Amino acid sequence: MARNTNDRMARRQFLRTAGLGALAQFERNLIQERTKAGLEAARARGRKGGRPKSLTAQQRALALDLYAQRKHIVEEICRTLGISKPTLYAYVRGESSKP
């Protein structure tokens, strides 16, 4: 009488896969916790994440003033200050949303 190993092999494979999945999920959670802890520690030291602003406060004021005057086209303002149109519009949006 031949033994049917298909069920046993399938069961082993399932258990291996489930075990590896659980281990991967555990490792993923560890990485998330360590990342959050690192970011909180950096904030506590006064560090701020993200890309630095491309314009100084004076350049930003100039860009907003030129934009408000409506004497220059947007492309000229951007070329003069070395920024892209989306960056200029982000500064404009940021200024208009302030109280």
N, C-alpha and C positions, 0 to 999 in steps of 0.2 A: 504494500500500500504506500503510495507516494504522499509525501507531506506537502501541504499547500503553504508555501512560504510567502506568497504574495501579500497576504493580510498582515503577517508579522513584519515584513519589510516595510510595508506602507505605514504601519503603526510606528515603527522606529523612525522612519523619515519624518513623520509628522511631529513626533516628540522632539527630534533634533531641531527641526525648523521652529517649533514653538519656543523651545529653550533659547535659541539664538535670537529670536524676535524679542523675547522678554529681556535678554541681556542687552540688546541694542537699545531698547526703550529705557532701561535703567541708566545706561551710559549717556543717552541723550538728555535725560533729566539732570544728571550730574553736571553735564556741560552747561546747561541752562542756569543752574543754580550758581555755578562758579562764575559765569559771565555776569549775572546780576550782581553778585557780591563784589566783583571787580569794578563794575561801573559805579556802584554805590560808594565804594572806597575811594575811587577817583574823585567823585563829586564831593566827598567829605574833605578831600585835600584841596578842593577849589578848582579842580579840572573840569572843563566843559567839553563835551564831545561835539563832533560835527565839523563841517568844513568852515574855515574862517571866512568872514565877509570879504568881498573883493574890493570894496570901496571904504575909504576912511569916512569919518563923520562929515568932514568938509566936502569931500567929493560927492557924498550922498546928498548933502544940502544943495550943492551946485546942480546935480542931476535933476533933483526935484524942482528947483527954481527954473532951470531951462525948459523942463517939460511943462511947467505951469504957464510960462510965458507964451508958449505956442509960436515962437518965432523961428524955432529950429525943428527940422524933421527928426524923427526918432533915430534914424540911421546916423545922422550927424552927432547927436548926443552920445550914442553908443561908441562911435568911432573915436570921438574926442576923449572919452573916459576909458576906453579899452574894455568895454563890457558888451554882452550880448543883449538883444532885445528882451528875451525873457527875464534877464537879470534886472534890467531897467524897470520892466513892468512889475516885477516882484517888489522892488523898492517903492514904486508908486502905490501898489496895493497895500503894502505894509504901512505906509504913511496915512493912507485914507482910512484904514481900519482903527487907527489910534484915536482915543477920545479927545 
